[in-house]
Amino acid sequence: MSITIGLSNCVTAINQHKNAGILAASLVAAGALGGWGISATLVESARAVETMRWDAELAKLPLDQAKAALVGSYSVTGTDPDGVPYSGTKVVAISLAPSGALEFDWDDGTFVGVGQIVDNVVAVAYAVKGRTVIALMSINPDGSLSGNWLRRTDRGSKGTETWKKKT
């Protein structure tokens, strides 16, 4: 009962105020903006927690099991070192070699590479037209990989790629 009376008194006081409409609109706007800001912050916090959870789960796995979790076929999108997006989607297949290394096969053997997991990053080395390429791909919480690659002759320029597992 006291809550109803208190709320009733507040509404009466606002109605008696000359600029009640402006005050009400300001309160609604502040609430909406504050809610959006909190929502955006919580989304980023949730992503960070999910990433930490994935990292923690991957870190708990023995290295062989972590590698096995990456085995599969991925669709690849990205940009060349000059920032131009690839035309069409590429495909990379990840498999385990008898040696225990990760093997990478782009576009049905056009390029072949070898890699290793270090923390939550997959480091990959391969050659394209006689040029050494290194890719450092972060393992994302959703199982995709994303990162940069560079060639020895690109003078520090980096291409980007995102690998999404095909289902």
PyMOL CGO cylinders between C-alpha atoms (Angstrom):
from pymol import cmd
from pymol.cgo import CYLINDER

trace = [
    CYLINDER, 0.00, 0.00, 0.00, 2.82, 2.39, 0.83, 0.3, 1, 1, 1, 1, 1, 1,
    CYLINDER, 2.82, 2.39, 0.83, 4.40, 1.69, -2.56, 0.3, 1, 1, 1, 1, 1, 1,
    CYLINDER, 4.40, 1.69, -2.56, 1.19, 2.65, -4.32, 0.3, 1, 1, 1, 1, 1, 1,
    CYLINDER, 1.19, 2.65, -4.32, 0.89, 5.86, -2.32, 0.3, 1, 1, 1, 1, 1, 1,
    CYLINDER, 0.89, 5.86, -2.32, 4.56, 6.72, -2.92, 0.3, 1, 1, 1, 1, 1, 1,
    CYLINDER, 4.56, 6.72, -2.92, 4.21, 6.13, -6.66, 0.3, 1, 1, 1, 1, 1, 1,
    CYLINDER, 4.21, 6.13, -6.66, 0.97, 8.09, -6.72, 0.3, 1, 1, 1, 1, 1, 1,
    CYLINDER, 0.97, 8.09, -6.72, 2.65, 11.02, -4.96, 0.3, 1, 1, 1, 1, 1, 1,
    CYLINDER, 2.65, 11.02, -4.96, 5.53, 10.95, -7.49, 0.3, 1, 1, 1, 1, 1, 1,
    CYLINDER, 5.53, 10.95, -7.49, 3.17, 10.96, -10.46, 0.3, 1, 1, 1, 1, 1, 1,
    CYLINDER, 3.17, 10.96, -10.46, 1.19, 13.83, -8.93, 0.3, 1, 1, 1, 1, 1, 1,
    CYLINDER, 1.19, 13.83, -8.93, 4.37, 15.81, -8.31, 0.3, 1, 1, 1, 1, 1, 1,
    CYLINDER, 4.37, 15.81, -8.31, 5.54, 15.29, -11.90, 0.3, 1, 1, 1, 1, 1, 1,
    CYLINDER, 5.54, 15.29, -11.90, 2.14, 16.28, -13.29, 0.3, 1, 1, 1, 1, 1, 1,
    CYLINDER, 2.14, 16.28, -13.29, 2.19, 19.49, -11.26, 0.3, 1, 1, 1, 1, 1, 1,
    CYLINDER, 2.19, 19.49, -11.26, 5.62, 20.38, -12.62, 0.3, 1, 1, 1, 1, 1, 1,
    CYLINDER, 5.62, 20.38, -12.62, 5.48, 22.75, -15.56, 0.3, 1, 1, 1, 1, 1, 1,
    CYLINDER, 5.48, 22.75, -15.56, 7.91, 20.76, -17.75, 0.3, 1, 1, 1, 1, 1, 1,
    CYLINDER, 7.91, 20.76, -17.75, 6.67, 17.27, -16.86, 0.3, 1, 1, 1, 1, 1, 1,
    CYLINDER, 6.67, 17.27, -16.86, 6.69, 16.14, -20.49, 0.3, 1, 1, 1, 1, 1, 1,
    CYLINDER, 6.69, 16.14, -20.49, 10.29, 17.21, -20.98, 0.3, 1, 1, 1, 1, 1, 1,
    CYLINDER, 10.29, 17.21, -20.98, 11.33, 15.61, -17.70, 0.3, 1, 1, 1, 1, 1, 1,
    CYLINDER, 11.33, 15.61, -17.70, 9.55, 12.36, -18.57, 0.3, 1, 1, 1, 1, 1, 1,
    CYLINDER, 9.55, 12.36, -18.57, 11.06, 12.29, -22.07, 0.3, 1, 1, 1, 1, 1, 1,
    CYLINDER, 11.06, 12.29, -22.07, 14.52, 12.98, -20.64, 0.3, 1, 1, 1, 1, 1, 1,
    CYLINDER, 14.52, 12.98, -20.64, 14.16, 10.16, -18.13, 0.3, 1, 1, 1, 1, 1, 1,
    CYLINDER, 14.16, 10.16, -18.13, 12.99, 7.74, -20.84, 0.3, 1, 1, 1, 1, 1, 1,
    CYLINDER, 12.99, 7.74, -20.84, 15.86, 8.79, -23.15, 0.3, 1, 1, 1, 1, 1, 1,
    CYLINDER, 15.86, 8.79, -23.15, 18.43, 8.45, -20.36, 0.3, 1, 1, 1, 1, 1, 1,
    CYLINDER, 18.43, 8.45, -20.36, 17.05, 5.03, -19.48, 0.3, 1, 1, 1, 1, 1, 1,
    CYLINDER, 17.05, 5.03, -19.48, 17.17, 3.91, -23.11, 0.3, 1, 1, 1, 1, 1, 1,
    CYLINDER, 17.17, 3.91, -23.11, 20.73, 5.15, -23.66, 0.3, 1, 1, 1, 1, 1, 1,
    CYLINDER, 20.73, 5.15, -23.66, 21.89, 3.74, -20.35, 0.3, 1, 1, 1, 1, 1, 1,
    CYLINDER, 21.89, 3.74, -20.35, 20.26, 0.41, -21.19, 0.3, 1, 1, 1, 1, 1, 1,
    CYLINDER, 20.26, 0.41, -21.19, 21.95, 0.36, -24.61, 0.3, 1, 1, 1, 1, 1, 1,
    CYLINDER, 21.95, 0.36, -24.61, 25.33, 1.18, -23.06, 0.3, 1, 1, 1, 1, 1, 1,
    CYLINDER, 25.33, 1.18, -23.06, 24.94, -1.53, -20.45, 0.3, 1, 1, 1, 1, 1, 1,
    CYLINDER, 24.94, -1.53, -20.45, 23.73, -3.98, -23.10, 0.3, 1, 1, 1, 1, 1, 1,
    CYLINDER, 23.73, -3.98, -23.10, 26.74, -3.28, -25.35, 0.3, 1, 1, 1, 1, 1, 1,
    CYLINDER, 26.74, -3.28, -25.35, 29.09, -3.64, -22.40, 0.3, 1, 1, 1, 1, 1, 1,
    CYLINDER, 29.09, -3.64, -22.40, 27.51, -6.91, -21.33, 0.3, 1, 1, 1, 1, 1, 1,
    CYLINDER, 27.51, -6.91, -21.33, 27.76, -8.32, -24.85, 0.3, 1, 1, 1, 1, 1, 1,
    CYLINDER, 27.76, -8.32, -24.85, 31.50, -7.57, -24.94, 0.3, 1, 1, 1, 1, 1, 1,
    CYLINDER, 31.50, -7.57, -24.94, 31.90, -9.06, -21.46, 0.3, 1, 1, 1, 1, 1, 1,
    CYLINDER, 31.90, -9.06, -21.46, 30.00, -12.17, -22.54, 0.3, 1, 1, 1, 1, 1, 1,
    CYLINDER, 30.00, -12.17, -22.54, 32.27, -12.55, -25.58, 0.3, 1, 1, 1, 1, 1, 1,
    CYLINDER, 32.27, -12.55, -25.58, 35.35, -12.22, -23.38, 0.3, 1, 1, 1, 1, 1, 1,
    CYLINDER, 35.35, -12.22, -23.38, 34.01, -14.83, -20.96, 0.3, 1, 1, 1, 1, 1, 1,
    CYLINDER, 34.01, -14.83, -20.96, 33.13, -17.20, -23.81, 0.3, 1, 1, 1, 1, 1, 1,
    CYLINDER, 33.13, -17.20, -23.81, 36.61, -16.75, -25.30, 0.3, 1, 1, 1, 1, 1, 1,
    CYLINDER, 36.61, -16.75, -25.30, 38.17, -17.46, -21.90, 0.3, 1, 1, 1, 1, 1, 1,
    CYLINDER, 38.17, -17.46, -21.90, 35.94, -20.54, -21.55, 0.3, 1, 1, 1, 1, 1, 1,
    CYLINDER, 35.94, -20.54, -21.55, 37.02, -21.83, -25.01, 0.3, 1, 1, 1, 1, 1, 1,
    CYLINDER, 37.02, -21.83, -25.01, 40.66, -21.12, -24.19, 0.3, 1, 1, 1, 1, 1, 1,
    CYLINDER, 40.66, -21.12, -24.19, 40.28, -22.89, -20.84, 0.3, 1, 1, 1, 1, 1, 1,
    CYLINDER, 40.28, -22.89, -20.84, 38.57, -25.89, -22.44, 0.3, 1, 1, 1, 1, 1, 1,
    CYLINDER, 38.57, -25.89, -22.44, 41.20, -26.11, -25.17, 0.3, 1, 1, 1, 1, 1, 1,
    CYLINDER, 41.20, -26.11, -25.17, 43.98, -25.75, -22.59, 0.3, 1, 1, 1, 1, 1, 1,
    CYLINDER, 43.98, -25.75, -22.59, 42.53, -28.67, -20.59, 0.3, 1, 1, 1, 1, 1, 1,
    CYLINDER, 42.53, -28.67, -20.59, 42.64, -30.97, -23.59, 0.3, 1, 1, 1, 1, 1, 1,
    CYLINDER, 42.64, -30.97, -23.59, 45.78, -32.93, -24.31, 0.3, 1, 1, 1, 1, 1, 1,
    CYLINDER, 45.78, -32.93, -24.31, 47.46, -31.50, -27.41, 0.3, 1, 1, 1, 1, 1, 1,
    CYLINDER, 47.46, -31.50, -27.41, 46.43, -34.48, -29.56, 0.3, 1, 1, 1, 1, 1, 1,
    CYLINDER, 46.43, -34.48, -29.56, 42.76, -33.98, -28.66, 0.3, 1, 1, 1, 1, 1, 1,
    CYLINDER, 42.76, -33.98, -28.66, 42.96, -30.23, -29.29, 0.3, 1, 1, 1, 1, 1, 1,
    CYLINDER, 42.96, -30.23, -29.29, 44.40, -30.98, -32.73, 0.3, 1, 1, 1, 1, 1, 1,
    CYLINDER, 44.40, -30.98, -32.73, 41.69, -33.56, -33.41, 0.3, 1, 1, 1, 1, 1, 1,
    CYLINDER, 41.69, -33.56, -33.41, 39.03, -30.94, -32.60, 0.3, 1, 1, 1, 1, 1, 1,
    CYLINDER, 39.03, -30.94, -32.60, 40.32, -28.84, -35.51, 0.3, 1, 1, 1, 1, 1, 1,
    CYLINDER, 40.32, -28.84, -35.51, 40.26, -31.64, -38.09, 0.3, 1, 1, 1, 1, 1, 1,
    CYLINDER, 40.26, -31.64, -38.09, 37.76, -30.93, -40.86, 0.3, 1, 1, 1, 1, 1, 1,
    CYLINDER, 37.76, -30.93, -40.86, 37.00, -28.83, -43.89, 0.3, 1, 1, 1, 1, 1, 1,
    CYLINDER, 37.00, -28.83, -43.89, 36.72, -25.03, -43.67, 0.3, 1, 1, 1, 1, 1, 1,
    CYLINDER, 36.72, -25.03, -43.67, 35.47, -22.33, -46.03, 0.3, 1, 1, 1, 1, 1, 1,
    CYLINDER, 35.47, -22.33, -46.03, 37.99, -19.52, -46.27, 0.3, 1, 1, 1, 1, 1, 1,
    CYLINDER, 37.99, -19.52, -46.27, 37.40, -15.83, -46.87, 0.3, 1, 1, 1, 1, 1, 1,
    CYLINDER, 37.40, -15.83, -46.87, 40.02, -13.14, -46.64, 0.3, 1, 1, 1, 1, 1, 1,
    CYLINDER, 40.02, -13.14, -46.64, 42.04, -10.34, -48.14, 0.3, 1, 1, 1, 1, 1, 1,
    CYLINDER, 42.04, -10.34, -48.14, 45.33, -10.14, -49.97, 0.3, 1, 1, 1, 1, 1, 1,
    CYLINDER, 45.33, -10.14, -49.97, 48.13, -8.09, -48.36, 0.3, 1, 1, 1, 1, 1, 1,
    CYLINDER, 48.13, -8.09, -48.36, 46.98, -5.04, -50.34, 0.3, 1, 1, 1, 1, 1, 1,
    CYLINDER, 46.98, -5.04, -50.34, 43.50, -5.30, -48.74, 0.3, 1, 1, 1, 1, 1, 1,
    CYLINDER, 43.50, -5.30, -48.74, 41.64, -6.66, -51.78, 0.3, 1, 1, 1, 1, 1, 1,
    CYLINDER, 41.64, -6.66, -51.78, 39.11, -9.37, -50.79, 0.3, 1, 1, 1, 1, 1, 1,
    CYLINDER, 39.11, -9.37, -50.79, 39.50, -12.82, -52.34, 0.3, 1, 1, 1, 1, 1, 1,
    CYLINDER, 39.50, -12.82, -52.34, 37.20, -13.50, -55.25, 0.3, 1, 1, 1, 1, 1, 1,
    CYLINDER, 37.20, -13.50, -55.25, 35.16, -16.53, -54.30, 0.3, 1, 1, 1, 1, 1, 1,
    CYLINDER, 35.16, -16.53, -54.30, 35.44, -18.73, -51.26, 0.3, 1, 1, 1, 1, 1, 1,
    CYLINDER, 35.44, -18.73, -51.26, 38.47, -20.96, -50.85, 0.3, 1, 1, 1, 1, 1, 1,
    CYLINDER, 38.47, -20.96, -50.85, 38.52, -24.28, -48.99, 0.3, 1, 1, 1, 1, 1, 1,
    CYLINDER, 38.52, -24.28, -48.99, 41.11, -25.59, -46.53, 0.3, 1, 1, 1, 1, 1, 1,
    CYLINDER, 41.11, -25.59, -46.53, 41.11, -29.10, -45.09, 0.3, 1, 1, 1, 1, 1, 1,
    CYLINDER, 41.11, -29.10, -45.09, 42.87, -29.78, -41.79, 0.3, 1, 1, 1, 1, 1, 1,
    CYLINDER, 42.87, -29.78, -41.79, 44.04, -33.31, -41.00, 0.3, 1, 1, 1, 1, 1, 1,
    CYLINDER, 44.04, -33.31, -41.00, 46.47, -35.02, -38.66, 0.3, 1, 1, 1, 1, 1, 1,
    CYLINDER, 46.47, -35.02, -38.66, 49.74, -36.33, -40.06, 0.3, 1, 1, 1, 1, 1, 1,
    CYLINDER, 49.74, -36.33, -40.06, 51.21, -39.59, -38.73, 0.3, 1, 1, 1, 1, 1, 1,
    CYLINDER, 51.21, -39.59, -38.73, 53.90, -37.42, -37.11, 0.3, 1, 1, 1, 1, 1, 1,
    CYLINDER, 53.90, -37.42, -37.11, 51.26, -35.66, -35.03, 0.3, 1, 1, 1, 1, 1, 1,
    CYLINDER, 51.26, -35.66, -35.03, 51.54, -32.37, -36.93, 0.3, 1, 1, 1, 1, 1, 1,
    CYLINDER, 51.54, -32.37, -36.93, 48.50, -30.64, -38.37, 0.3, 1, 1, 1, 1, 1, 1,
    CYLINDER, 48.50, -30.64, -38.37, 48.42, -30.78, -42.16, 0.3, 1, 1, 1, 1, 1, 1,
    CYLINDER, 48.42, -30.78, -42.16, 46.69, -28.11, -44.24, 0.3, 1, 1, 1, 1, 1, 1,
    CYLINDER, 46.69, -28.11, -44.24, 45.46, -28.64, -47.79, 0.3, 1, 1, 1, 1, 1, 1,
    CYLINDER, 45.46, -28.64, -47.79, 44.09, -25.65, -49.72, 0.3, 1, 1, 1, 1, 1, 1,
    CYLINDER, 44.09, -25.65, -49.72, 41.91, -26.11, -52.80, 0.3, 1, 1, 1, 1, 1, 1,
    CYLINDER, 41.91, -26.11, -52.80, 42.47, -29.86, -53.29, 0.3, 1, 1, 1, 1, 1, 1,
    CYLINDER, 42.47, -29.86, -53.29, 46.24, -29.81, -52.88, 0.3, 1, 1, 1, 1, 1, 1,
    CYLINDER, 46.24, -29.81, -52.88, 47.06, -26.56, -54.68, 0.3, 1, 1, 1, 1, 1, 1,
    CYLINDER, 47.06, -26.56, -54.68, 48.91, -25.54, -51.51, 0.3, 1, 1, 1, 1, 1, 1,
    CYLINDER, 48.91, -25.54, -51.51, 49.98, -27.81, -48.66, 0.3, 1, 1, 1, 1, 1, 1,
    CYLINDER, 49.98, -27.81, -48.66, 51.23, -26.71, -45.25, 0.3, 1, 1, 1, 1, 1, 1,
    CYLINDER, 51.23, -26.71, -45.25, 52.05, -27.86, -41.75, 0.3, 1, 1, 1, 1, 1, 1,
    CYLINDER, 52.05, -27.86, -41.75, 51.04, -26.34, -38.44, 0.3, 1, 1, 1, 1, 1, 1,
    CYLINDER, 51.04, -26.34, -38.44, 51.02, -26.57, -34.68, 0.3, 1, 1, 1, 1, 1, 1,
    CYLINDER, 51.02, -26.57, -34.68, 48.82, -25.30, -31.85, 0.3, 1, 1, 1, 1, 1, 1,
    CYLINDER, 48.82, -25.30, -31.85, 50.43, -22.84, -29.43, 0.3, 1, 1, 1, 1, 1, 1,
    CYLINDER, 50.43, -22.84, -29.43, 47.99, -21.79, -26.69, 0.3, 1, 1, 1, 1, 1, 1,
    CYLINDER, 47.99, -21.79, -26.69, 44.85, -20.80, -28.66, 0.3, 1, 1, 1, 1, 1, 1,
    CYLINDER, 44.85, -20.80, -28.66, 46.71, -19.98, -31.88, 0.3, 1, 1, 1, 1, 1, 1,
    CYLINDER, 46.71, -19.98, -31.88, 47.40, -22.25, -34.83, 0.3, 1, 1, 1, 1, 1, 1,
    CYLINDER, 47.40, -22.25, -34.83, 50.73, -21.41, -36.47, 0.3, 1, 1, 1, 1, 1, 1,
    CYLINDER, 50.73, -21.41, -36.47, 50.89, -22.59, -40.09, 0.3, 1, 1, 1, 1, 1, 1,
    CYLINDER, 50.89, -22.59, -40.09, 53.72, -22.56, -42.64, 0.3, 1, 1, 1, 1, 1, 1,
    CYLINDER, 53.72, -22.56, -42.64, 53.39, -23.26, -46.36, 0.3, 1, 1, 1, 1, 1, 1,
    CYLINDER, 53.39, -23.26, -46.36, 54.80, -22.13, -49.71, 0.3, 1, 1, 1, 1, 1, 1,
    CYLINDER, 54.80, -22.13, -49.71, 53.09, -20.37, -52.60, 0.3, 1, 1, 1, 1, 1, 1,
    CYLINDER, 53.09, -20.37, -52.60, 55.01, -20.12, -55.87, 0.3, 1, 1, 1, 1, 1, 1,
    CYLINDER, 55.01, -20.12, -55.87, 58.29, -20.57, -54.03, 0.3, 1, 1, 1, 1, 1, 1,
    CYLINDER, 58.29, -20.57, -54.03, 57.49, -17.93, -51.42, 0.3, 1, 1, 1, 1, 1, 1,
    CYLINDER, 57.49, -17.93, -51.42, 57.28, -18.87, -47.74, 0.3, 1, 1, 1, 1, 1, 1,
    CYLINDER, 57.28, -18.87, -47.74, 53.98, -18.01, -46.06, 0.3, 1, 1, 1, 1, 1, 1,
    CYLINDER, 53.98, -18.01, -46.06, 53.24, -17.96, -42.33, 0.3, 1, 1, 1, 1, 1, 1,
    CYLINDER, 53.24, -17.96, -42.33, 49.71, -17.76, -40.95, 0.3, 1, 1, 1, 1, 1, 1,
    CYLINDER, 49.71, -17.76, -40.95, 48.80, -17.16, -37.32, 0.3, 1, 1, 1, 1, 1, 1,
    CYLINDER, 48.80, -17.16, -37.32, 45.17, -18.13, -36.78, 0.3, 1, 1, 1, 1, 1, 1,
    CYLINDER, 45.17, -18.13, -36.78, 43.34, -17.59, -33.47, 0.3, 1, 1, 1, 1, 1, 1,
    CYLINDER, 43.34, -17.59, -33.47, 40.91, -20.32, -32.46, 0.3, 1, 1, 1, 1, 1, 1,
    CYLINDER, 40.91, -20.32, -32.46, 37.61, -18.54, -31.83, 0.3, 1, 1, 1, 1, 1, 1,
    CYLINDER, 37.61, -18.54, -31.83, 34.93, -19.65, -29.34, 0.3, 1, 1, 1, 1, 1, 1,
    CYLINDER, 34.93, -19.65, -29.34, 32.63, -20.76, -32.18, 0.3, 1, 1, 1, 1, 1, 1,
    CYLINDER, 32.63, -20.76, -32.18, 35.34, -23.08, -33.58, 0.3, 1, 1, 1, 1, 1, 1,
    CYLINDER, 35.34, -23.08, -33.58, 36.24, -20.81, -36.49, 0.3, 1, 1, 1, 1, 1, 1,
    CYLINDER, 36.24, -20.81, -36.49, 39.79, -19.58, -36.99, 0.3, 1, 1, 1, 1, 1, 1,
    CYLINDER, 39.79, -19.58, -36.99, 40.79, -16.03, -37.90, 0.3, 1, 1, 1, 1, 1, 1,
    CYLINDER, 40.79, -16.03, -37.90, 44.04, -14.19, -38.24, 0.3, 1, 1, 1, 1, 1, 1,
    CYLINDER, 44.04, -14.19, -38.24, 46.77, -12.82, -40.45, 0.3, 1, 1, 1, 1, 1, 1,
    CYLINDER, 46.77, -12.82, -40.45, 49.17, -14.31, -42.92, 0.3, 1, 1, 1, 1, 1, 1,
    CYLINDER, 49.17, -14.31, -42.92, 52.27, -12.87, -44.51, 0.3, 1, 1, 1, 1, 1, 1,
    CYLINDER, 52.27, -12.87, -44.51, 54.80, -13.76, -47.18, 0.3, 1, 1, 1, 1, 1, 1,
    CYLINDER, 54.80, -13.76, -47.18, 58.48, -13.17, -46.83, 0.3, 1, 1, 1, 1, 1, 1,
    CYLINDER, 58.48, -13.17, -46.83, 58.49, -10.86, -49.85, 0.3, 1, 1, 1, 1, 1, 1,
    CYLINDER, 58.49, -10.86, -49.85, 55.53, -8.67, -48.83, 0.3, 1, 1, 1, 1, 1, 1,
    CYLINDER, 55.53, -8.67, -48.83, 57.63, -6.28, -46.72, 0.3, 1, 1, 1, 1, 1, 1,
    CYLINDER, 57.63, -6.28, -46.72, 55.51, -6.58, -43.59, 0.3, 1, 1, 1, 1, 1, 1,
    CYLINDER, 55.51, -6.58, -43.59, 52.12, -6.40, -45.27, 0.3, 1, 1, 1, 1, 1, 1,
    CYLINDER, 52.12, -6.40, -45.27, 49.59, -8.86, -43.97, 0.3, 1, 1, 1, 1, 1, 1,
    CYLINDER, 49.59, -8.86, -43.97, 46.64, -10.60, -45.52, 0.3, 1, 1, 1, 1, 1, 1,
    CYLINDER, 46.64, -10.60, -45.52, 43.68, -11.67, -43.40, 0.3, 1, 1, 1, 1, 1, 1,
    CYLINDER, 43.68, -11.67, -43.40, 41.64, -14.86, -43.36, 0.3, 1, 1, 1, 1, 1, 1,
    CYLINDER, 41.64, -14.86, -43.36, 38.68, -16.35, -41.55, 0.3, 1, 1, 1, 1, 1, 1,
    CYLINDER, 38.68, -16.35, -41.55, 38.12, -20.10, -41.65, 0.3, 1, 1, 1, 1, 1, 1,
    CYLINDER, 38.12, -20.10, -41.65, 34.61, -21.38, -40.83, 0.3, 1, 1, 1, 1, 1, 1,
    CYLINDER, 34.61, -21.38, -40.83, 34.11, -25.10, -40.35, 0.3, 1, 1, 1, 1, 1, 1,
    CYLINDER, 34.11, -25.10, -40.35, 31.81, -26.68, -42.91, 0.3, 1, 1, 1, 1, 1, 1,
    CYLINDER, 31.81, -26.68, -42.91, 29.07, -28.86, -41.50, 0.3, 1, 1, 1, 1, 1, 1,
]
cmd.load_cgo(trace, "trace")
